[in-house]
């Protein structure tokens, strides 16, 4: 049974930055693609982006050029660097191990002045 733990959320002003981390355990991390998702109040959970086992990231259009996904297989951790944050980025952010039902508990990101 895999386990994922997100961290790094918080309150930030518009234009600010945050770096989220997702630490994995109980799985062979290096063979899993990893995804970042978010869920805003009253909305469905949506994909933010993902990273392949080889380290190639993809993003949804709304975050391209602002967010960067990376992974460190030695630390079994995937990261989400978020720059130029906007109020509409406010959500609970989750990570997911591709092809599995394993989700973290989420970390709250609030962008507000």
Z-matrix of the N, CA and C atoms (Angstrom, degrees):
N
C 1 1.458
C 2 1.513 1 109.19
N 3 1.329 2 115.59 1 118.81
C 4 1.454 3 119.85 2 179.34
C 5 1.508 4 112.01 3 -77.40
N 6 1.309 5 115.04 4 154.98
C 7 1.455 6 121.07 5 177.69
C 8 1.511 7 108.70 6 -135.52
N 9 1.338 8 115.71 7 137.33
C 10 1.454 9 122.11 8 -179.97
C 11 1.521 10 108.84 9 -127.81
N 12 1.309 11 117.12 10 135.26
C 13 1.458 12 121.75 11 -179.55
C 14 1.522 13 108.96 12 -130.46
N 15 1.342 14 115.59 13 114.55
C 16 1.459 15 121.08 14 178.00
C 17 1.526 16 110.14 15 -89.64
N 18 1.325 17 115.32 16 151.61
C 19 1.457 18 121.40 17 175.80
C 20 1.517 19 109.11 18 -154.92
N 21 1.328 20 115.66 19 166.97
C 22 1.457 21 120.54 20 174.21
C 23 1.513 22 115.66 21 105.33
N 24 1.326 23 117.45 22 -3.13
C 25 1.450 24 119.36 23 178.64
C 26 1.509 25 112.49 24 -71.05
N 27 1.331 26 115.20 25 173.27
C 28 1.461 27 119.85 26 178.65
C 29 1.505 28 111.54 27 166.20
N 30 1.321 29 114.50 28 -168.20
C 31 1.454 30 122.79 29 178.61
C 32 1.528 31 108.40 30 -100.63
N 33 1.314 32 115.92 31 128.92
C 34 1.469 33 120.34 32 -178.83
C 35 1.524 34 108.55 33 -140.94
N 36 1.306 35 116.18 34 149.47
C 37 1.461 36 121.12 35 177.73
C 38 1.524 37 110.52 36 -77.50
N 39 1.334 38 117.17 37 154.82
C 40 1.462 39 119.52 38 174.68
C 41 1.526 40 111.25 39 -53.39
N 42 1.333 41 115.19 40 136.94
C 43 1.456 42 121.01 41 -176.24
C 44 1.512 43 113.81 42 90.44
N 45 1.313 44 116.72 43 -9.15
C 46 1.451 45 120.92 44 -178.51
C 47 1.517 46 113.12 45 -82.07
N 48 1.323 47 114.91 46 -176.52
C 49 1.464 48 121.38 47 -176.65
C 50 1.524 49 110.85 48 -132.28
N 51 1.306 50 114.36 49 153.23
C 52 1.456 51 122.50 50 172.24
C 53 1.522 52 108.07 51 -145.63
N 54 1.317 53 115.54 52 152.36
C 55 1.455 54 121.01 53 174.30
C 56 1.517 55 108.80 54 -123.04
N 57 1.316 56 115.91 55 116.39
C 58 1.450 57 121.26 56 177.61
C 59 1.518 58 109.73 57 -93.93
N 60 1.313 59 115.40 58 148.34
C 61 1.459 60 122.02 59 175.81
C 62 1.522 61 109.08 60 -124.46
N 63 1.302 62 115.74 61 150.74
C 64 1.462 63 122.16 62 175.09
C 65 1.523 64 106.96 63 -135.83
N 66 1.318 65 115.44 64 109.90
C 67 1.459 66 121.31 65 -179.44
C 68 1.517 67 109.88 66 -95.25
N 69 1.323 68 115.95 67 128.92
C 70 1.460 69 121.83 68 -177.89
C 71 1.520 70 111.12 69 -106.25
N 72 1.325 71 115.58 70 148.70
C 73 1.454 72 121.90 71 173.36
C 74 1.519 73 108.50 72 -149.48
N 75 1.336 74 115.73 73 163.03
C 76 1.462 75 119.52 74 177.64
C 77 1.511 76 114.62 75 73.27
N 78 1.330 77 116.95 76 19.00
C 79 1.465 78 120.99 77 -179.64
C 80 1.524 79 108.08 78 -152.03
N 81 1.331 80 114.72 79 163.42
C 82 1.457 81 119.41 80 172.06
C 83 1.526 82 105.89 81 -87.22
N 84 1.317 83 115.94 82 93.83
C 85 1.467 84 122.67 83 -169.14
C 86 1.527 85 111.59 84 -60.31
N 87 1.323 86 116.41 85 -39.69
C 88 1.461 87 119.76 86 -171.40
C 89 1.521 88 113.65 87 -65.46
N 90 1.330 89 118.22 88 -18.77
C 91 1.460 90 120.42 89 -178.43
C 92 1.528 91 112.56 90 -97.82
N 93 1.324 92 115.89 91 4.62
C 94 1.462 93 121.24 92 -178.44
C 95 1.518 94 111.16 93 -107.04
N 96 1.331 95 116.32 94 129.26
C 97 1.457 96 117.13 95 162.61
C 98 1.520 97 106.87 96 -69.50
N 99 1.317 98 116.10 97 154.15
C 100 1.468 99 120.33 98 -177.13
C 101 1.522 100 109.24 99 -128.95
N 102 1.314 101 114.94 100 141.54
C 103 1.458 102 119.73 101 -179.70
C 104 1.515 103 112.22 102 -123.04
N 105 1.311 104 114.88 103 148.53
C 106 1.468 105 122.06 104 170.48
C 107 1.523 106 107.61 105 -110.56
N 108 1.324 107 115.16 106 134.18
C 109 1.451 108 123.20 107 179.73
C 110 1.527 109 108.45 108 -129.26
N 111 1.313 110 115.93 109 165.09
C 112 1.455 111 119.71 110 174.24
C 113 1.523 112 109.67 111 -145.26
N 114 1.311 113 114.17 112 154.10
C 115 1.458 114 120.62 113 178.29
C 116 1.516 115 108.94 114 -137.60
N 117 1.315 116 114.43 115 114.87
C 118 1.460 117 120.83 116 177.19
C 119 1.522 118 109.06 117 -88.28
N 120 1.340 119 117.25 118 158.33
C 121 1.475 120 120.24 119 -179.26
C 122 1.524 121 111.28 120 -55.76
N 123 1.323 122 115.55 121 129.35
C 124 1.448 123 120.64 122 177.36
C 125 1.511 124 115.44 123 76.83
N 126 1.328 125 117.06 124 5.20
C 127 1.468 126 120.49 125 -178.69
C 128 1.525 127 110.62 126 -121.55
N 129 1.325 128 114.90 127 162.80
C 130 1.447 129 119.85 128 176.39
C 131 1.520 130 110.97 129 -76.15
N 132 1.317 131 114.77 130 155.95
C 133 1.448 132 119.94 131 175.30
C 134 1.524 133 108.90 132 -66.40
N 135 1.337 134 115.84 133 136.42
C 136 1.453 135 120.23 134 -178.01
C 137 1.519 136 111.13 135 -129.87
N 138 1.317 137 114.70 136 152.41
C 139 1.449 138 120.64 137 177.58
C 140 1.527 139 110.10 138 -73.23
N 141 1.301 140 116.37 139 135.13
C 142 1.468 141 122.19 140 173.14
C 143 1.527 142 109.23 141 -97.64
N 144 1.306 143 116.07 142 -45.27
C 145 1.454 144 121.47 143 179.41
C 146 1.510 145 109.77 144 177.58
N 147 1.314 146 114.84 145 176.11
C 148 1.454 147 119.62 146 -179.53
C 149 1.523 148 109.52 147 -148.62
N 150 1.314 149 114.48 148 167.78
C 151 1.459 150 119.46 149 178.25
C 152 1.515 151 108.35 150 -137.70
N 153 1.317 152 115.42 151 134.38
C 154 1.456 153 120.93 152 -177.65
C 155 1.526 154 111.14 153 -76.52
N 156 1.316 155 115.18 154 171.48
C 157 1.455 156 119.54 155 176.77
C 158 1.521 157 111.16 156 -61.65
N 159 1.329 158 116.50 157 -27.54
C 160 1.462 159 120.50 158 178.86
C 161 1.506 160 114.62 159 -86.37
N 162 1.324 161 116.37 160 -0.74
C 163 1.457 162 120.12 161 176.55
C 164 1.508 163 115.75 162 93.64
N 165 1.332 164 117.82 163 12.90
C 166 1.459 165 120.44 164 179.12
C 167 1.522 166 110.28 165 -90.91
N 168 1.347 167 117.19 166 120.58
C 169 1.454 168 119.78 167 -178.31
C 170 1.528 169 112.70 168 -93.72
N 171 1.302 170 116.16 169 155.07
C 172 1.457 171 123.51 170 170.09
C 173 1.521 172 107.04 171 -133.97
N 174 1.328 173 116.02 172 154.28
C 175 1.461 174 121.95 173 -174.49
C 176 1.519 175 110.35 174 -138.99
N 177 1.321 176 114.77 175 153.95
C 178 1.453 177 118.77 176 168.55
C 179 1.523 178 108.07 177 -76.36
N 180 1.323 179 115.11 178 157.90
C 181 1.457 180 119.65 179 -173.30
C 182 1.524 181 113.08 180 -59.54
N 183 1.321 182 116.82 181 -35.01
C 184 1.464 183 120.08 182 -173.80
C 185 1.523 184 113.53 183 -66.53
N 186 1.328 185 117.70 184 -16.96
C 187 1.472 186 119.66 185 -178.03
C 188 1.527 187 112.82 186 -117.64
N 189 1.320 188 116.91 187 -3.18
C 190 1.465 189 119.83 188 -179.74
C 191 1.520 190 110.71 189 -58.51
N 192 1.318 191 115.39 190 135.38
C 193 1.452 192 121.00 191 -179.67
C 194 1.514 193 114.31 192 84.31
N 195 1.340 194 116.72 193 -10.29
C 196 1.474 195 120.32 194 179.34
C 197 1.522 196 112.02 195 -116.12
N 198 1.330 197 116.67 196 -34.63
C 199 1.469 198 121.47 197 -176.80
C 200 1.518 199 109.80 198 -108.85
N 201 1.330 200 115.60 199 146.57
C 202 1.455 201 121.71 200 176.84
C 203 1.531 202 109.50 201 -134.25
N 204 1.323 203 115.06 202 127.73
C 205 1.460 204 120.67 203 176.97
C 206 1.525 205 109.09 204 -104.29
N 207 1.315 206 115.77 205 134.70
C 208 1.461 207 120.89 206 177.18
C 209 1.530 208 108.50 207 -141.51
N 210 1.316 209 115.03 208 167.49
C 211 1.464 210 119.07 209 179.72
C 212 1.522 211 109.38 210 -142.05
N 213 1.322 212 114.70 211 150.78
C 214 1.454 213 122.48 212 175.25
C 215 1.519 214 106.53 213 -126.14
N 216 1.315 215 116.21 214 100.49
C 217 1.465 216 119.95 215 -176.45
C 218 1.529 217 111.88 216 -67.96
N 219 1.322 218 117.42 217 -24.48
C 220 1.463 219 119.94 218 177.86
C 221 1.525 220 111.41 219 -69.34
N 222 1.338 221 115.65 220 -25.24
C 223 1.462 222 120.65 221 -179.37
C 224 1.530 223 112.23 222 -108.19
N 225 1.348 224 116.63 223 2.25
C 226 1.472 225 120.40 224 -178.36
C 227 1.524 226 111.14 225 52.20
N 228 1.321 227 115.56 226 45.43
C 229 1.465 228 120.96 227 -174.12
C 230 1.515 229 110.11 228 -136.12
N 231 1.330 230 114.92 229 140.69
C 232 1.458 231 121.65 230 172.44
C 233 1.521 232 107.78 231 -117.56
N 234 1.327 233 115.67 232 145.29
C 235 1.462 234 121.41 233 -175.09
C 236 1.523 235 110.83 234 -120.78
N 237 1.326 236 114.73 235 154.21
C 238 1.458 237 121.54 236 172.01
C 239 1.522 238 107.37 237 -131.74
N 240 1.331 239 115.70 238 104.24
C 241 1.464 240 120.91 239 175.41
C 242 1.518 241 108.07 240 -88.09
N 243 1.315 242 115.49 241 122.60
C 244 1.467 243 121.34 242 -177.21
C 245 1.513 244 109.13 243 -117.68
N 246 1.312 245 116.23 244 118.44
C 247 1.452 246 122.71 245 178.46
C 248 1.530 247 110.07 246 -116.59
N 249 1.321 248 115.15 247 162.35
C 250 1.468 249 121.19 248 178.44
C 251 1.528 250 110.33 249 49.04
N 252 1.302 251 115.47 250 50.64
C 253 1.463 252 119.75 251 -176.78
C 254 1.528 253 111.99 252 -66.37
N 255 1.325 254 114.08 253 146.42
C 256 1.454 255 121.99 254 -178.37
C 257 1.520 256 109.51 255 -122.01
N 258 1.324 257 117.90 256 157.29
C 259 1.470 258 119.49 257 179.03
C 260 1.536 259 112.52 258 -54.40
N 261 1.309 260 117.26 259 -33.14
C 262 1.464 261 119.71 260 -179.09
C 263 1.524 262 113.21 261 -73.23
N 264 1.323 263 117.73 262 -5.50
C 265 1.468 264 121.00 263 172.75
C 266 1.526 265 111.88 264 -83.26
N 267 1.325 266 116.92 265 -5.76
C 268 1.454 267 120.69 266 179.24
C 269 1.521 268 110.46 267 -61.47
N 270 1.323 269 116.18 268 124.78
C 271 1.466 270 121.71 269 -176.38
C 272 1.523 271 109.09 270 -178.34
N 273 1.311 272 114.82 271 170.54
C 274 1.461 273 120.47 272 165.60
C 275 1.530 274 106.69 273 -90.10
N 276 1.318 275 115.60 274 127.79
C 277 1.457 276 121.65 275 -177.31
C 278 1.527 277 109.79 276 -102.57
N 279 1.333 278 114.66 277 133.84
C 280 1.459 279 122.03 278 -177.49
C 281 1.528 280 109.97 279 -125.76
N 282 1.320 281 115.88 280 152.35
C 283 1.458 282 119.28 281 168.69
C 284 1.530 283 108.65 282 -113.92
N 285 1.312 284 113.76 283 156.64
C 286 1.464 285 121.22 284 -177.79
C 287 1.518 286 109.21 285 -142.31
N 288 1.307 287 115.66 286 139.10
C 289 1.464 288 120.53 287 174.18
C 290 1.529 289 107.98 288 -86.71
N 291 1.322 290 115.88 289 120.08
C 292 1.447 291 120.88 290 -173.94
C 293 1.521 292 114.16 291 -53.33
N 294 1.335 293 116.00 292 134.52
C 295 1.455 294 120.84 293 178.25
C 296 1.512 295 114.52 294 77.45
N 297 1.315 296 117.49 295 9.41
C 298 1.466 297 121.18 296 179.79
C 299 1.522 298 109.47 297 -128.72
N 300 1.330 299 116.18 298 162.20
C 301 1.473 300 119.49 299 175.78
C 302 1.527 301 112.59 300 -89.33
N 303 1.330 302 116.03 301 16.35
C 304 1.460 303 120.44 302 -173.81
C 305 1.522 304 111.10 303 -86.74
N 306 1.311 305 115.66 304 122.92
C 307 1.452 306 123.88 305 178.26
C 308 1.516 307 109.78 306 -128.81
N 309 1.313 308 116.09 307 150.75
C 310 1.451 309 120.35 308 171.46
C 311 1.518 310 110.40 309 -80.69
N 312 1.331 311 115.04 310 -178.99
C 313 1.463 312 120.93 311 -178.85
C 314 1.524 313 111.75 312 -83.83
N 315 1.316 314 116.28 313 -12.61
C 316 1.460 315 120.88 314 179.31
C 317 1.513 316 112.68 315 91.78
N 318 1.323 317 114.73 316 156.34
C 319 1.463 318 121.76 317 175.19
C 320 1.519 319 108.11 318 -135.62
N 321 1.324 320 116.25 319 133.62
C 322 1.466 321 121.65 320 -174.60
C 323 1.529 322 110.84 321 -80.62
N 324 1.315 323 114.92 322 130.30
C 325 1.463 324 121.71 323 171.94
C 326 1.520 325 107.78 324 -118.68
N 327 1.324 326 116.07 325 123.42
C 328 1.456 327 121.52 326 179.32
C 329 1.523 328 108.34 327 -123.87
N 330 1.324 329 115.28 328 122.65
C 331 1.465 330 121.10 329 178.95
C 332 1.517 331 107.85 330 -111.03
N 333 1.301 332 115.17 331 111.10
C 334 1.459 333 119.56 332 -174.91
C 335 1.519 334 109.79 333 -158.88
N 336 1.335 335 115.22 334 147.44
C 337 1.453 336 119.97 335 175.36
C 338 1.519 337 110.50 336 -93.77
